[in-house]
């Protein structure tokens, strides 16, 4: 039951971490896509 009392304090940190992770994943995906199909330079 103690956990529920501390949750409000932790929530912003968890949310921030989730956001950072999401951003990192997006960047990684973009990089991977660029590597797989490089833009054609004509």
Secondary structure, 3 states (H helix, E strand, C coil): CHHHHHHHHHHHHHHHHHHHHHHHHHHHHHHHHHHHCCCCCC
